[in-house]
Amino acid sequence: MRFFSSKPSRAATAAVALLAACCAWSTQALAQKSSASGNRNGASNSSTVRGGIPYATREDAMRFADDVAERRGLDREWVRATIGSARFLPNVPRLMLPGPVGTVKNWQTYRSRFIDPVRIAAGVRFWRANADTLARAEQVYGVPPEIIVGIIGVETIYGRNMGSFRVIDALATLSFDFPQGHPRAAERETFFRGELESFLSTESRTAEDPLVPVGSYAGAMGMPQFMPSSIAKYAVDFDGDSRIDLVNNPADVIGSVASYFKGFGWTPGMPSIYPVHFEEARLKKELLLAPDILPTFSADSFVAAGAVPEGEGLRHKGLLALVELQNGADAPPTYVAGTRNFYVITRYNWSSYYAMSVLDLGQEVKAAMAQ
């Protein structure tokens, strides 16, 4: 994200902005460049506005704008002009739909998308260039460098691919045209309306154009792909230059990722996972898998149900979860014992496959650093 700063009232410019919105904002320069392709954040590097009719024509969008302006104490005409300038992105709702029912996940295939020589080499360069900042983040927040490096690498290959969708377009599309075929459509629509409101609130305090920021098709921004509410809650000015920049400033990115994990309860020094093996005679796998990845079992109750954490896992003082990673239809799943810290990683992206990729990439980069 761009820097946050105080700014004068927008009332003087609201009428001009609203007129510009009605003219459809034919072109707009992008704030960032994205040269990588084939990533979930968006494959193209375009400098033109994409999408259909502006949301200025939608009564529901304008009612929402009025509500946000009243709740947040923002200039009504500026909010209406900003939302009204957003355009419907027809491909975004399709990207939100879950895969076909019965699709078998494959951990090895998923892992290969993120653990490769290119990403590992980029991680080594990032770590070496920011070693002091990573060490300071661990000292301040308790989050080790390999976790932070793993997150940024999985998300954007260290800033190489931060997305190319205008954030205002993505958030408006998902707020007002979320696919109703999604099993949690109402819940997700509410979530994205909250993110749009948070984005508008933050942008209202800057002197910059709210139509410029770009990010993923879900509205995530910068190297760490923070959603607007996460920027508001967890982003930090980690280099003390009086502004927060999650696009170009690795120090702010590193500090903000560490701040995010601390905010969700990261415990310094606790492993994220332990290897686990089964004692088939007393295995109660369904019982262990019922809570999904939420740590629920003590080490003793884990063992009593036939899952034995290896090494230090037998002496783990906190709660554990049995994490199952499917390997397609023709191979047995992979299992690990996940701790509270593993669960914290999944608060960044609610997927055990994602969390394991973060851990594996971080470890691969750490190993490469020692070579």
C-alpha positions in Angstrom: 0.0 0.0 0.0 1.0 3.6 -0.4 2.0 5.7 2.6 -0.7 6.8 5.1 -0.8 10.5 6.0 -3.2 13.2 7.1 -4.9 15.2 4.4 -7.3 18.1 3.9 -11.0 17.6 3.4 -12.1 16.3 0.0 -15.3 18.4 0.0 -13.8 21.0 -2.3 -13.0 18.4 -4.9 -16.0 16.0 -4.6 -18.0 17.6 -7.4 -15.2 17.2 -9.8 -14.6 13.7 -8.7 -18.2 12.7 -9.1 -18.3 14.2 -12.6 -15.2 12.2 -13.5 -16.9 9.1 -12.2 -19.9 9.6 -14.5 -17.5 9.9 -17.4 -16.4 6.3 -16.7 -12.7 7.0 -16.0 -11.4 5.7 -19.3 -7.8 5.2 -18.3 -5.8 5.1 -15.1 -2.1 4.6 -14.4 -1.3 1.7 -12.2 0.6 2.1 -8.9 2.7 -1.0 -9.3 4.1 -3.2 -12.0 3.7 -6.9 -12.1 6.0 -8.8 -14.4 5.4 -12.4 -13.3 2.5 -14.4 -14.7 0.6 -17.5 -13.9 0.0 -16.5 -10.3 -3.4 -16.3 -8.4 -2.9 -12.5 -8.1 -3.5 -11.9 -11.8 -1.5 -12.7 -14.8 -1.4 -9.5 -16.9 0.5 -6.3 -16.5 -2.0 -3.8 -17.9 -2.1 0.0 -17.6 -5.7 0.4 -18.7 -9.0 0.2 -16.7 -10.7 -3.1 -17.3 -14.3 -4.2 -16.6 -17.8 -3.3 -17.4 -20.3 -0.5 -16.5 -19.2 1.7 -13.5 -21.0 1.1 -10.2 -22.3 4.7 -10.3 -25.3 3.2 -12.1 -26.1 0.8 -9.3 -28.6 1.9 -6.6 -27.3 -0.7 -4.1 -23.8 0.5 -4.5 -24.8 4.1 -4.0 -26.8 3.2 -0.9 -23.8 1.4 0.5 -21.6 4.5 -0.3 -24.0 6.6 1.7 -24.0 4.2 4.6 -20.2 4.1 4.7 -19.9 7.8 4.6 -22.3 8.1 7.5 -20.7 5.4 9.6 -17.1 6.5 9.0 -17.7 10.3 8.9 -16.4 10.5 5.4 -17.3 13.0 2.7 -20.5 11.6 1.0 -19.8 12.8 -2.5 -16.2 11.5 -2.4 -17.4 8.0 -1.3 -20.1 8.0 -3.9 -17.6 9.1 -6.6 -15.0 6.5 -5.6 -17.4 3.5 -5.5 -19.2 4.9 -8.6 -15.9 4.8 -10.5 -15.4 1.1 -9.8 -16.1 -1.3 -12.6 -17.6 -4.8 -12.6 -14.9 -7.4 -13.4 -16.7 -10.4 -15.0 -13.9 -12.9 -14.4 -13.5 -12.2 -10.7 -16.7 -13.9 -9.5 -15.8 -17.1 -11.4 -12.4 -17.1 -9.6 -14.2 -17.2 -6.3 -16.2 -20.3 -6.9 -14.8 -23.5 -5.2 -13.6 -26.4 -7.3 -16.0 -29.2 -8.3 -17.3 -31.4 -5.5 -15.3 -34.5 -5.0 -12.1 -33.1 -6.4 -9.1 -34.8 -4.7 -6.4 -32.4 -3.5 -2.8 -33.2 -4.1 -0.2 -31.9 -1.7 2.8 -32.7 -3.8 1.3 -30.9 -6.8 0.3 -27.9 -4.6 3.8 -27.8 -3.1 5.5 -27.8 -6.5 3.8 -24.5 -7.3 5.7 -22.7 -4.6 8.8 -24.7 -3.8 11.1 -24.4 -6.9 14.7 -23.1 -7.6 13.5 -19.7 -8.8 11.6 -18.9 -5.7 14.2 -20.3 -3.4 17.0 -18.3 -5.0 14.8 -15.2 -4.8 14.2 -15.9 -1.1 18.0 -16.2 -0.5 18.5 -12.8 -2.1 15.7 -11.2 -0.1 16.9 -12.7 3.2 20.5 -11.6 2.6 19.4 -8.1 1.6 17.2 -7.7 4.7 19.0 -9.9 7.3 19.2 -7.1 9.9 15.5 -6.2 9.5 14.4 -9.9 9.7 16.5 -10.3 12.9 15.0 -7.2 14.4 11.4 -8.4 13.5 12.1 -11.6 15.4 13.4 -9.7 18.4 10.4 -7.4 18.4 7.6 -9.8 17.5 9.1 -13.3 18.1 8.5 -14.5 14.5 11.5 -16.2 12.9 12.9 -15.0 9.6 12.1 -18.3 7.7 8.4 -17.8 8.5 8.4 -14.2 7.2 10.5 -15.1 4.2 8.2 -18.1 3.5 5.0 -15.9 3.5 6.4 -13.2 1.2 7.8 -15.8 -1.2 4.6 -17.8 -1.4 2.5 -14.6 -1.8 4.3 -12.6 -4.4 7.8 -14.0 -5.0 9.2 -11.2 -2.9 7.3 -8.5 -4.8 7.6 -9.9 -8.2 3.9 -10.4 -8.7 1.7 -8.2 -6.6 -1.3 -8.4 -8.9 -2.7 -6.2 -11.6 -6.4 -5.7 -10.7 -7.5 -2.3 -9.6 -8.4 -2.8 -5.9 -11.5 -0.6 -6.1 -12.8 -2.8 -9.0 -12.1 -6.1 -7.3 -13.6 -5.1 -4.0 -16.7 -3.6 -5.5 -17.3 -6.6 -7.7 -17.0 -8.9 -4.8 -19.2 -6.6 -2.6 -22.1 -6.2 -5.0 -21.8 -9.2 -7.4 -20.4 -12.0 -5.3 -21.4 -15.3 -7.0 -24.5 -16.6 -5.4 -23.5 -20.2 -6.3 -20.8 -20.1 -3.6 -21.8 -22.1 -0.5 -21.0 -19.2 1.8 -22.1 -16.4 -0.6 -23.8 -14.2 2.1 -20.9 -14.5 4.5 -18.3 -13.7 1.9 -20.3 -10.8 0.5 -20.4 -9.3 4.0 -16.7 -9.8 4.3 -15.8 -8.0 1.1 -18.1 -5.1 1.9 -16.2 -4.8 5.1 -13.0 -4.8 3.2 -14.3 -2.2 0.8 -15.3 0.0 3.7 -11.9 -0.4 5.3 -10.2 0.5 2.0 -12.3 3.6 1.6 -11.6 4.7 5.2 -7.8 4.3 4.8 -7.8 6.0 1.4 -9.8 9.0 2.7 -6.8 9.8 5.0 -4.3 10.0 2.1 -3.6 12.6 -0.5 -3.6 10.0 -3.3 -6.0 8.7 -5.8 -8.1 5.7 -4.5 -8.5 4.5 -8.1 -4.7 3.8 -8.5 -3.9 0.9 -6.1 -3.7 -2.5 -7.7 -3.6 -6.0 -6.2 -5.0 -9.5 -6.4 -8.5 -10.3 -7.7 -9.6 -10.4 -4.1 -8.3 -6.9 -3.3 -5.1 -8.0 -1.5 -2.2 -5.5 -1.8 1.6 -5.2 -1.7 4.4 -7.7 -1.2 2.5 -9.4 1.7 -0.9 -9.3 0.0 -2.6 -7.7 2.9 -6.4 -7.1 2.7 -7.4 -3.5 3.6 -8.6 -4.5 7.1 -5.2 -6.2 7.8 -3.4 -3.0 6.7 -5.5 -1.0 9.1 -4.9 -3.4 12.0 -1.4 -4.8 11.5 0.7 -2.8 9.1 3.5 -1.0 10.8 6.1 1.7 9.9 9.1 -0.6 10.7 11.8 1.7 9.4 10.6 4.9 11.2 10.2 7.1 8.1 6.6 8.1 9.2 4.9 6.2 6.4 3.8 2.7 5.7 4.7 1.3 2.3 3.9 -2.4 1.6 4.8 -2.1 -2.1 8.3 -0.8 -2.2 9.7 -0.9 1.4 10.9 -4.4 2.6 11.3 -3.1 6.1 7.6 -2.2 6.4 6.6 -5.5 4.8 8.7 -7.6 7.1 7.6 -5.7 10.2 3.9 -5.9 9.1 4.0 -9.6 8.5 5.6 -10.2 11.9 3.0 -7.9 13.5 0.2 -9.9 11.8 1.4 -13.1 13.3 1.9 -11.7 16.7 -1.6 -10.3 16.5 -3.0 -13.8 15.9 -1.1 -15.3 18.8 2.2 -16.5 17.5 4.2 -18.2 20.3 8.0 -17.5 20.0 10.1 -20.7 20.1 7.2 -23.1 19.5 7.5 -25.4 16.5 4.7 -25.2 13.9 4.5 -29.0 13.2 5.9 -32.3 14.4 6.2 -35.5 12.4 3.6 -38.1 13.5 3.1 -41.8 13.1 0.1 -44.0 13.7 -0.4 -47.0 16.0 -3.1 -48.7 14.0 -4.4 -50.9 16.7 -5.8 -47.9 18.7 -6.0 -45.3 15.9 -9.1 -43.1 16.1 -8.5 -41.1 12.9 -12.0 -39.7 12.6 -11.9 -38.4 16.1 -8.6 -36.7 15.5 -9.6 -35.2 12.2 -13.0 -33.9 13.4 -11.8 -30.5 14.6 -9.9 -30.0 11.3 -6.8 -27.9 11.9 -7.9 -26.4 15.2 -5.5 -27.6 17.9 -7.7 -29.5 20.3 -5.7 -32.5 21.8 -3.0 -32.6 24.3 0.0 -34.7 23.5 -1.2 -37.5 25.8 -4.7 -37.5 24.3 -3.2 -37.5 20.8 -1.2 -40.6 21.7 -4.2 -42.2 23.3 -6.1 -41.8 20.0 -3.3 -43.6 18.2 -1.3 -40.7 16.7 2.2 -40.4 18.2 4.1 -37.1 17.7 7.8 -37.7 17.1 10.8 -36.2 18.9 9.9 -33.2 21.0 6.3 -33.5 20.0 5.7 -36.0 22.8 6.6 -33.3 25.3 4.6 -30.5 23.7 2.9 -28.5 26.3 0.1 -27.0 24.2 -2.6 -28.5 22.1 -2.2 -30.3 18.8 -4.2 -31.0 15.6 -3.9 -33.8 13.2 -3.3 -32.2 9.8 -4.1 -34.3 6.8 -2.7 -33.5 3.3 -4.2 -35.5 0.5 -1.8 -36.7 -2.2 -4.3 -37.4 -5.0 -6.4 -40.5 -5.5 -3.6 -42.9 -5.9 -1.3 -42.1 -2.9 -1.8 -42.1 0.8 -2.2 -38.7 2.6 0.6 -37.0 4.4 0.0 -36.4 8.1 1.7 -34.0 10.6 0.8 -32.8 14.1 0.1 -29.1 13.9 0.6 -26.7 16.9 -1.0 -23.4 17.7 1.7 -21.7 15.5 0.6 -23.8 12.5 -2.9 -22.7 13.1 -1.7 -19.1 13.2 -0.1 -19.4 9.8 -3.5 -20.6 8.4 -5.0 -17.3 9.6 -3.1 -15.7 6.8 -4.7 -18.1 4.3 -7.2 -20.6 5.7 -5.5 -23.7 4.2 -3.3 -26.3 5.7 -1.7 -26.8 2.2 -0.8 -23.1 2.1 0.7 -23.2 5.6 2.8 -26.2 4.8 4.1 -24.5 1.7 5.1 -21.4 3.7 6.9 -23.7 6.2 8.6 -25.7 3.4 9.7 -22.7 1.4 11.1 -21.0 4.5 13.1 -24.1 5.4 14.4 -24.5 1.9 15.6 -20.9 1.8 17.1 -21.2 5.2 19.0 -24.3 4.1 20.2 -22.5 0.9 21.4 -19.6 3.0 23.9 -22.0 4.7 25.4 -23.2 1.5 
